[in-house]
Amino acid sequence: MRKKAFKAESKRLLDLMINSIYTHKEIFLREIISNASDAIDKLSYLSLTDDKVGMSRADFEIRLTADKETRLLTVSDNGIGMSAEELENNLGIIASSGTLQFRKETEDKDTDADVIGQFGVGFYSAFMVADKITVITKKYGEEEAHRWESSGADGYTIEPCEKEKVGTDIIMHIKADGEGEENEYSRYLEQYTLSSLVKKYSDYIRFPIRMMMSQSKRKEGSPDDKPEYEDVWEDKTLNSMKPLWQRKKSEVTQEEYNKFYQDTFGDYTDPLSVITVSAEGAVTYKALLFIPAKPSLKYYSEDYESGLQLYSSGVMIMDKCADLLPDCFNFVRGVVESPDLNLNISRELLQHDRQLKIISGNLEKKIKGDLERMLRDEREKYETFYKSFGRQLKYSLVNGYGAKKEQLQDLLLFYSSTEKKLVTLKEYVERMPQEQKFIYYASGDKVETIDHLPQTELLKDHKMEILYFTDRADEFVAEALHAYEEKPLRSAVDGDLELSDEPKAEECESDKETFAFIKETLGNRVDEVKASAKLKTHPVCLSSGEGMTFEMEKYFMAVQPEMQMKAKRILELNVTHPAFIKLGALRLTDPETAKKYVEILFNQAQMIAGLPVEDPSGYTDLLCSLWQ
């Protein structure tokens, strides 16, 4: 028996395939099982036209056998098998694929055969965990069986052998353990590891994957007080075969969807909504998506990875395919299966193509439509969702500089001063009086704080609705939106309210002199001092004018304190308030005491704006000094 060299490639090429193409060693089992499934598919397809096959779909299976003593792991199938020539062509030439050839032969025929082995390198992934591989195979329609054997790049042998039934056995001699967890090869002989890998990668292969498994069971007749146990071997089917997303929605209960979601994605709560998609046309695919009730522990951290599980022909290709989800909906979990995607050589990554973009675009529309339905028909459930993921919608709108405005603006909720609950922008606009020009909003740490802002008094007197922004992202959202249905968003705190009967802030010569005194006292701590048209019963407030607001400043100070980004400080005063009148008089009779009043008013304005008082202890001493 003469050893043959691999026809096309050198040891370097094989090393590349073994060590570089695949990210994880455990992928080898997925590849070998996928090849076995392909072989069964071919014989199953042949049985449609050849009565001599003598096998029905129920007869086909893939079987795993692990022997710890000999360190042999065997994957057997009763598929079509290979002839000596096919062994030579498929296993003697690296990157040759019999499955790809089968696809070419059947692509113009009316068949539902669906196989995924396209590149001919999956078989060699077994060398990541095995130092020797033996293939014993018998081709359907042939009497003679053949053995292919190789220990890697040094070559292979092919010789006749005995095999009773049609099919293929892949016998892998598992490597000895090395240092480090990644080199603990013995785990691939453990029944728990093998069954877990089948569940993870091959659960939806269409044919049963079986293995004899040992279970500890109580001996019959053993006493209750001292029960005895024994190991019993049972033949187990490791895969479920038919995925939930391949079944009609009418055939699946909500309990089944909930259990699948919790088991698959490790969530202990039921999803808020289930979205099923079955599409045929330019791209054929099925999807099963879930909108969670709560974010995962890592969701708002840098470690969070978004994406949907991607399957092709029942085999999981990627655990988290981020390209299938827009960032604004990255909280969605689920599964997509399609036979139309172009996979790269390792089947672990997608080649970016038109099909992928079509699926992603369609799923985005489906998710948005479901959220709109929930908002319309199940308001309480939507508010639960919004509490968990509303911030993500806002961040996505802001980060896209308004590019997602049309997509997201109708999904946003804000607390209403008049409705005393969360409302949409659409609901706000529908209630606006005809003469109202703007959508008014005010920002603060919480609803109660905003409700007592001095600047909101005038709007409340006019019975105008104000949206309360309690999230630091909200003002950035207002900047990105700019307007809704041609109604500009206007801050109740900064700038003019532009009410039809808004009083004008008139300054007399004496007021101007008092303003100059205040500016001189505070120096560069304020950019401007002026009379306010918004204040009614309160003496003072701070505004920031156009551009950066105080809420934006707080945000940047929290996330990027080194940037020292600050909003303008415009001190607005109610010239009719007794405190301002008293200050004007003291300026002339007791300038030193007047300066104390200026400091007090400025610190009060800072507190009202939610800004920190620079010297709380000094402010307290200042107040106490006025009692002396």
KAWO-V908755 format. One record per residue. RES is the residue in three letters. SS is DSSP state (a for helix, b for strand, c for the rest). PSI is psi in whole degrees, -180 to 180 (none if undefined). D_LAST is the distance of its C-alpha to the last C-alpha in Angstrom with 1 decimal. Layout:
((RES,SS,PSI,D_LAST) (RES,SS,PSI,D_LAST))
//
This chain:
((MET,c,120,111.6) (ARG,c,134,110.2) (LYS,c,134,106.4) (LYS,b,146,105.4) (ALA,c,151,102.5) (PHE,c,132,100.0) (LYS,c,-43,101.6) (ALA,c,-27,98.7) (GLU,c,163,95.9) (SER,c,179,95.3) (LYS,a,-35,93.3) (ARG,a,-41,90.3) (LEU,a,-42,90.3) (LEU,a,-41,90.5) (ASP,a,-38,87.7) (LEU,a,-44,85.6) (MET,a,-40,86.3) (ILE,a,-40,85.6) (ASN,a,-15,82.4) (SER,c,-31,80.8) (ILE,c,-41,81.6) (TYR,c,139,80.0) (THR,c,-39,76.4) (HIS,c,138,77.0) (LYS,c,-33,80.1) (GLU,c,-13,80.1) (ILE,a,-24,81.1) (PHE,a,-40,84.7) (LEU,a,-39,85.3) (ARG,a,-43,84.2) (GLU,a,-44,86.6) (ILE,a,-42,89.6) (ILE,a,-38,89.1) (SER,a,-40,88.7) (ASN,a,-40,92.1) (ALA,a,-41,93.6) (SER,a,-40,92.4) (ASP,a,-42,93.8) (ALA,a,-40,97.2) (ILE,a,-39,97.2) (ASP,a,-42,96.3) (LYS,a,-44,99.3) (LEU,a,-36,101.7) (SER,a,-41,100.2) (TYR,a,-43,100.7) (LEU,a,-34,104.3) (SER,c,-18,105.0) (LEU,c,-27,104.6) (THR,c,-7,107.8) (ASP,c,106,109.6) (ASP,a,-18,110.7) (LYS,a,-16,111.8) (VAL,a,-42,108.2) (GLY,c,24,108.5) (MET,c,140,104.7) (SER,c,174,102.2) (ARG,a,-34,98.5) (ALA,a,-18,98.0) (ASP,a,-18,100.1) (PHE,c,146,97.9) (GLU,b,161,95.4) (ILE,b,135,93.5) (ARG,b,135,93.6) (LEU,b,139,91.5) (THR,b,126,93.0) (ALA,b,131,91.2) (ASP,b,106,93.0) (LYS,c,-35,90.8) (GLU,c,-44,93.8) (THR,c,-5,95.4) (ARG,c,39,92.0) (LEU,b,130,93.6) (LEU,b,123,91.7) (THR,b,133,94.0) (VAL,b,116,93.3) (SER,b,146,96.4) (ASP,b,159,97.2) (ASN,c,46,100.3) (GLY,c,-153,99.9) (ILE,c,-22,102.5) (GLY,c,178,102.8) (MET,c,145,103.9) (SER,c,173,107.3) (ALA,a,-40,108.0) (GLU,a,-40,107.7) (GLU,a,-37,104.3) (LEU,a,-43,103.1) (GLU,a,-46,104.2) (ASN,a,-40,102.5) (ASN,a,-37,99.3) (LEU,a,-16,98.6) (GLY,c,-17,100.6) (ILE,c,110,98.7) (ILE,c,137,95.0) (ALA,c,23,93.2) (SER,c,140,96.1) (SER,c,116,95.5) (GLY,a,-32,98.1) (THR,a,-42,95.5) (LEU,a,-41,94.9) (GLN,a,-41,98.7) (PHE,a,-41,98.9) (ARG,a,-43,96.2) (LYS,a,-36,98.2) (GLU,a,-27,101.4) (THR,a,-3,99.8) (GLU,c,-24,97.3) (ASP,c,5,99.8) (LYS,c,160,101.0) (ASP,c,96,99.7) (THR,c,152,97.9) (ASP,c,16,94.7) (ALA,c,133,95.0) (ASP,c,106,91.6) (VAL,c,152,91.3) (ILE,c,-7,88.6) (GLY,c,105,90.2) (GLN,c,-18,90.4) (PHE,c,-17,90.3) (GLY,c,17,92.4) (VAL,c,-13,89.9) (GLY,a,-39,88.4) (PHE,a,-40,91.2) (TYR,a,-10,90.5) (SER,a,-22,86.9) (ALA,a,-24,88.5) (PHE,a,-10,89.1) (MET,a,-29,85.3) (VAL,c,-12,85.9) (ALA,b,142,89.7) (ASP,b,-5,91.9) (LYS,b,136,95.1) (ILE,b,131,95.8) (THR,b,132,99.0) (VAL,b,118,99.8) (ILE,b,121,102.7) (THR,b,147,103.7) (LYS,b,122,106.5) (LYS,c,140,106.8) (TYR,c,132,107.8) (GLY,c,-4,111.5) (GLU,c,152,112.4) (GLU,c,-34,114.1) (GLU,c,139,112.8) (ALA,b,165,109.3) (HIS,b,153,107.6) (ARG,b,127,105.2) (TRP,b,135,102.8) (GLU,b,140,101.1) (SER,b,148,98.7) (SER,c,16,96.4) (GLY,c,-144,94.6) (ALA,c,-9,95.4) (ASP,c,-7,98.6) (GLY,c,-168,100.4) (TYR,b,164,101.8) (THR,b,150,105.0) (ILE,b,130,106.7) (GLU,b,155,109.6) (PRO,b,153,111.2) (CYS,b,-179,110.2) (GLU,c,133,110.6) (LYS,c,126,108.3) (GLU,c,-47,109.4) (LYS,c,159,107.1) (VAL,c,144,105.7) (GLY,b,-169,102.2) (THR,b,138,100.2) (ASP,b,123,98.7) (ILE,b,112,96.0) (ILE,b,115,96.0) (MET,b,125,93.2) (HIS,b,109,93.2) (ILE,b,137,89.6) (LYS,c,157,88.4) (ALA,c,151,87.6) (ASP,c,144,83.9) (GLY,c,-167,82.0) (GLU,c,145,78.6) (GLY,c,150,75.5) (GLU,a,-36,74.9) (GLU,a,-16,76.4) (ASN,a,19,79.7) (GLU,c,79,80.1) (TYR,a,-21,83.1) (SER,a,-23,84.3) (ARG,a,-21,81.7) (TYR,a,6,84.0) (LEU,a,-1,86.6) (GLU,c,134,84.2) (GLN,a,-35,84.8) (TYR,a,-45,81.1) (THR,a,-45,80.3) (LEU,a,-45,83.3) (SER,a,-36,82.5) (SER,a,-41,78.9) (LEU,a,-37,80.0) (VAL,a,-45,82.4) (LYS,a,-38,79.7) (LYS,a,-47,77.3) (TYR,a,-28,79.7) (SER,c,22,82.9) (ASP,c,-27,82.0) (TYR,c,18,83.4) (ILE,c,139,86.7) (ARG,c,-13,89.2) (PHE,c,149,91.5) (PRO,b,136,90.8) (ILE,b,114,89.7) (ARG,b,155,91.0) (MET,b,141,90.7) (MET,b,124,91.9) (MET,b,142,88.8) (SER,b,133,88.5) (GLN,b,142,86.6) (SER,b,122,86.2) (LYS,b,151,87.6) (ARG,b,135,88.3) (LYS,c,139,91.9) (GLU,c,135,93.8) (GLY,c,-3,94.6) (SER,c,144,92.0) (PRO,c,151,90.4) (ASP,c,-36,87.0) (ASP,c,-27,85.7) (LYS,c,71,86.9) (PRO,c,144,87.2) (GLU,c,147,89.0) (TYR,b,155,88.4) (GLU,b,155,90.5) (ASP,b,128,90.1) (VAL,b,133,91.7) (TRP,b,129,92.5) (GLU,b,146,92.0) (ASP,b,118,92.6) (LYS,b,140,89.3) (THR,b,122,88.5) (LEU,c,-20,85.4) (ASN,c,154,84.6) (SER,c,-19,83.8) (MET,c,-56,85.9) (LYS,c,111,84.8) (PRO,c,156,81.1) (LEU,a,-37,79.1) (TRP,a,-10,78.6) (GLN,a,-9,82.4) (ARG,c,153,82.7) (LYS,c,145,82.4) (LYS,a,-32,79.0) (SER,a,-16,80.9) (GLU,a,-3,82.3) (VAL,c,132,78.9) (THR,c,161,76.6) (GLN,a,-35,72.8) (GLU,a,-39,72.9) (GLU,a,-42,75.1) (TYR,a,-45,72.7) (ASN,a,-43,69.7) (LYS,a,-43,71.5) (PHE,a,-45,72.7) (TYR,a,-49,69.2) (GLN,a,-42,67.6) (ASP,a,-39,70.5) (THR,a,-38,70.7) (PHE,a,7,67.0) (GLY,c,33,65.6) (ASP,c,140,63.2) (TYR,c,-6,62.8) (THR,c,156,61.8) (ASP,c,150,64.3) (PRO,c,153,64.1) (LEU,c,-33,62.7) (SER,b,149,65.7) (VAL,b,130,69.1) (ILE,b,123,70.8) (THR,b,139,74.5) (VAL,b,133,76.3) (SER,b,108,80.0) (ALA,b,139,81.0) (GLU,c,147,84.4) (GLY,c,-127,85.4) (ALA,c,-37,84.3) (VAL,c,133,82.7) (THR,c,127,83.5) (TYR,b,161,80.7) (LYS,b,147,79.2) (ALA,b,146,75.5) (LEU,b,109,73.5) (LEU,b,150,69.7) (PHE,b,136,66.8) (ILE,b,113,63.3) (PRO,c,160,61.2) (ALA,c,-31,58.6) (LYS,c,150,56.2) (PRO,c,152,55.8) (SER,c,168,57.2) (LEU,c,-32,54.9) (LYS,c,1,55.7) (TYR,c,-47,55.6) (TYR,c,29,52.4) (SER,c,167,53.1) (GLU,c,-18,55.1) (ASP,c,-10,57.8) (TYR,c,133,58.7) (GLU,c,123,62.2) (SER,c,170,63.2) (GLY,c,162,66.8) (LEU,b,150,69.6) (GLN,b,134,72.5) (LEU,b,127,75.6) (TYR,b,150,79.1) (SER,b,118,82.5) (SER,c,40,85.5) (GLY,c,-1,83.7) (VAL,b,130,82.5) (MET,b,121,78.8) (ILE,b,-44,78.4) (MET,b,140,74.6) (ASP,b,-34,72.0) (LYS,b,93,69.2) (CYS,b,97,70.5) (ALA,a,-25,67.4) (ASP,a,-13,69.5) (LEU,a,-8,70.3) (LEU,c,134,66.7) (PRO,c,153,64.3) (ASP,a,-32,61.0) (CYS,a,-23,59.2) (PHE,a,32,61.3) (ASN,c,-2,61.3) (PHE,c,-15,60.2) (VAL,c,139,63.7) (ARG,b,153,66.1) (GLY,b,-166,69.8) (VAL,b,140,73.4) (VAL,b,135,75.6) (GLU,b,130,79.3) (SER,c,139,81.6) (PRO,c,-2,85.0) (ASP,c,3,84.4) (LEU,c,144,81.9) (ASN,c,114,83.0) (LEU,b,152,82.1) (ASN,c,-176,82.1) (ILE,c,-31,84.5) (SER,c,-8,82.5) (ARG,c,15,81.7) (GLU,c,-19,78.1) (LEU,c,156,76.8) (LEU,b,142,77.4) (GLN,c,127,78.8) (HIS,c,120,76.6) (ASP,c,179,78.9) (ARG,a,-38,79.2) (GLN,a,-43,79.7) (LEU,a,-42,76.4) (LYS,a,-37,74.5) (ILE,a,-46,76.3) (ILE,a,-47,75.3) (SER,a,-44,71.7) (GLY,a,-41,71.5) (ASN,a,-41,73.1) (LEU,a,-36,70.8) (GLU,a,-44,67.7) (LYS,a,-40,69.0) (LYS,a,-43,69.8) (ILE,a,-46,66.4) (LYS,a,-43,64.6) (GLY,a,-38,67.0) (ASP,a,-38,66.3) (LEU,a,-39,62.5) (GLU,a,-39,62.9) (ARG,a,-44,65.2) (MET,a,-42,62.6) (LEU,a,-38,59.8) (ARG,a,-44,62.1) (ASP,a,-22,63.8) (GLU,c,68,61.6) (ARG,a,-43,58.0) (GLU,a,-41,56.5) (LYS,a,-39,58.5) (TYR,a,-39,57.5) (GLU,a,-32,53.8) (THR,a,-45,54.4) (PHE,a,-46,56.0) (TYR,a,-35,53.3) (LYS,a,-34,50.6) (SER,a,-39,52.6) (PHE,a,5,53.9) (GLY,a,-36,52.1) (ARG,a,-36,50.2) (GLN,a,-38,53.5) (LEU,a,-41,54.7) (LYS,a,-47,51.5) (TYR,a,-39,51.9) (SER,a,-39,55.5) (LEU,a,-42,54.8) (VAL,a,-46,52.2) (ASN,a,-26,54.3) (GLY,c,10,57.3) (TYR,c,41,55.4) (GLY,c,1,56.4) (ALA,c,-29,60.0) (LYS,c,19,59.8) (LYS,a,-53,58.1) (GLU,a,-31,61.2) (GLN,a,-35,61.7) (LEU,a,-20,58.3) (GLN,a,-34,56.2) (ASP,a,-3,57.7) (LEU,a,-6,56.9) (LEU,c,147,53.1) (LEU,c,143,50.8) (PHE,b,150,47.2) (TYR,b,135,44.9) (SER,b,136,45.0) (SER,c,-28,42.2) (THR,c,-36,44.7) (GLU,c,-19,47.3) (LYS,c,37,44.8) (LYS,c,175,47.2) (LEU,b,138,48.7) (VAL,b,162,50.9) (THR,c,165,53.1) (LEU,a,-37,52.8) (LYS,a,-44,56.1) (GLU,a,-38,54.7) (TYR,a,-50,51.7) (VAL,a,-38,53.9) (GLU,a,-26,56.3) (ARG,a,-8,53.4) (MET,c,136,52.1) (PRO,c,152,52.4) (GLN,c,-35,55.0) (GLU,c,-9,52.6) (GLN,c,129,50.1) (LYS,c,-30,50.5) (PHE,c,159,48.5) (ILE,b,112,47.9) (TYR,b,142,44.1) (TYR,b,158,42.2) (ALA,b,146,38.7) (SER,b,151,37.8) (GLY,c,178,35.4) (ASP,c,-33,35.5) (LYS,c,165,36.6) (VAL,a,-45,37.6) (GLU,a,-38,34.6) (THR,a,-46,32.2) (ILE,a,-38,34.5) (ASP,a,-23,34.8) (HIS,c,10,31.2) (LEU,c,133,31.1) (PRO,a,-33,29.9) (GLN,a,-14,32.9) (THR,a,-8,35.4) (GLU,a,-46,34.4) (LEU,a,-41,36.8) (LEU,a,-40,39.7) (LYS,a,-37,39.2) (ASP,a,-31,39.3) (HIS,c,7,42.6) (LYS,c,39,43.7) (MET,c,140,44.4) (GLU,c,138,44.9) (ILE,b,134,42.7) (LEU,b,130,43.8) (TYR,b,118,41.1) (PHE,b,109,41.6) (THR,c,-4,40.3) (ASP,c,140,42.5) (ARG,c,-20,41.6) (ALA,c,-14,45.2) (ASP,a,-41,44.9) (GLU,a,-31,43.7) (PHE,a,-36,46.4) (VAL,a,-44,48.8) (ALA,a,-39,47.7) (GLU,a,-43,48.3) (ALA,a,-40,51.8) (LEU,a,-44,52.7) (HIS,c,-49,51.3) (ALA,b,161,53.0) (TYR,b,124,54.9) (GLU,c,47,57.8) (GLU,c,15,56.9) (LYS,b,109,53.4) (PRO,b,148,50.8) (LEU,b,130,47.8) (ARG,b,130,44.5) (SER,b,134,41.0) (ALA,c,-14,38.7) (VAL,c,-39,35.8) (ASP,c,132,37.2) (GLY,c,176,39.1) (ASP,c,149,40.2) (LEU,c,-22,41.4) (GLU,c,46,44.2) (LEU,c,151,44.4) (SER,c,-34,46.7) (ASP,c,29,44.1) (GLU,c,129,41.1) (PRO,c,146,38.7) (LYS,c,143,38.5) (ALA,c,96,35.2) (GLU,c,138,35.4) (GLU,c,129,33.2) (CYS,c,173,32.9) (GLU,a,-38,32.5) (SER,a,-40,28.8) (ASP,a,-42,28.3) (LYS,a,-40,30.2) (GLU,a,-38,28.0) (THR,a,-40,24.9) (PHE,a,-42,26.8) (ALA,a,-39,27.7) (PHE,a,-44,24.1) (ILE,a,-44,23.2) (LYS,a,-40,26.3) (GLU,a,-39,25.6) (THR,a,-43,22.1) (LEU,a,-20,23.5) (GLY,a,-136,26.8) (ASN,a,8,29.6) (ARG,a,-21,27.5) (VAL,c,149,28.7) (ASP,c,-25,32.2) (GLU,b,150,31.6) (VAL,b,130,29.2) (LYS,b,169,30.8) (ALA,b,144,30.8) (SER,c,140,31.8) (ALA,c,-7,34.7) (LYS,c,-30,34.1) (LEU,c,138,30.6) (LYS,c,-63,30.6) (THR,c,-10,27.6) (HIS,c,151,25.5) (PRO,c,-27,23.6) (VAL,b,155,24.6) (CYS,b,164,27.2) (LEU,b,139,28.9) (SER,b,165,32.7) (SER,c,-6,35.2) (GLY,c,-156,37.9) (GLU,c,156,41.5) (GLY,c,-137,42.7) (MET,c,137,40.7) (THR,c,173,38.2) (PHE,a,-37,35.2) (GLU,a,-37,37.4) (MET,a,-42,40.1) (GLU,a,-45,37.5) (LYS,a,-39,36.5) (TYR,a,-50,40.2) (PHE,a,-35,41.1) (MET,a,-28,38.2) (ALA,a,-40,39.5) (VAL,a,-28,43.1) (GLN,c,66,43.2) (PRO,a,-25,39.9) (GLU,a,-19,41.7) (MET,a,-23,42.3) (GLN,c,47,38.7) (MET,c,124,39.4) (LYS,c,144,36.4) (ALA,c,161,36.3) (LYS,c,151,34.9) (ARG,c,108,31.3) (ILE,b,114,31.2) (LEU,b,115,27.9) (GLU,b,135,28.8) (LEU,b,144,26.5) (ASN,c,103,27.1) (VAL,c,-11,27.1) (THR,c,-2,27.3) (HIS,c,142,24.2) (PRO,a,-33,21.2) (ALA,a,-41,18.9) (PHE,a,-39,21.3) (ILE,a,-43,21.7) (LYS,a,-41,18.0) (LEU,a,-42,18.1) (GLY,a,-38,21.2) (ALA,a,-44,19.7) (LEU,a,-32,16.6) (ARG,a,-32,19.2) (LEU,a,-34,20.7) (THR,a,-32,18.0) (ASP,c,76,15.1) (PRO,a,-36,16.8) (GLU,a,-43,14.2) (THR,a,-37,11.8) (ALA,a,-38,15.1) (LYS,a,-35,16.0) (LYS,a,-40,13.1) (TYR,a,-39,14.5) (VAL,a,-45,17.9) (GLU,a,-41,17.2) (ILE,a,-47,15.9) (LEU,a,-40,19.0) (PHE,a,-44,21.2) (ASN,a,-37,20.3) (GLN,a,-39,20.8) (ALA,a,-38,24.1) (GLN,a,-44,25.1) (MET,a,-41,24.5) (ILE,a,-36,26.5) (ALA,c,-4,29.3) (GLY,c,19,29.4) (LEU,c,150,28.6) (PRO,c,141,26.7) (VAL,c,125,23.1) (GLU,c,-37,23.7) (ASP,c,82,20.7) (PRO,a,-41,19.3) (SER,a,-42,17.2) (GLY,a,-37,15.7) (TYR,a,-41,15.2) (THR,a,-45,13.4) (ASP,a,-37,11.0) (LEU,a,-44,10.5) (LEU,a,-45,9.8) (CYS,a,-30,7.1) (SER,a,-24,5.4) (LEU,c,-16,5.5) (TRP,c,-11,3.8) (GLN,c,none,0.0))
//
